[in-house]
C-alpha cells in the first residue's frame, strides 16, 4: 500500500528567522535600585564615573554574549542610565517637614 502524502510537511520545511528579545534593562528595578544606591555612596565624581564605567562594561559584555545588536545595546544602556538617574533622585528626595504625605487637598 503506497501513500500519496508528501514526505515532508510544508510547515517544517521552512524555518522562520529568529529574533532575540532581551529583557529590557529599564525594567530591571532591582538592578536599577542597587546601582543607584551604590552611585549615591560614591565619595567623589571620579569614583562615580569609574563605577559607571564598570557597570557599563559589564552590561556591554553581557549584550555581546547574547548577540544583541549595537543599536539595541545603545538603546538599552540609555534607558537603563535614565532610570538609574531617576532612582537616584527618588532616593535622595526628602519632602519638606510639615508637608502632608497623605495628599489631602
ABEGO torsion letter per residue (X at the ends): XBBABBABBAAAABBBBBBBBBBBAAABAAAAAAAAAAAAABABAAAAAAAAAAAAAAAAAAAAAAGBBAAAAAAAAAAAAAAAAAAAAAAABBBBBGBBAAGBX
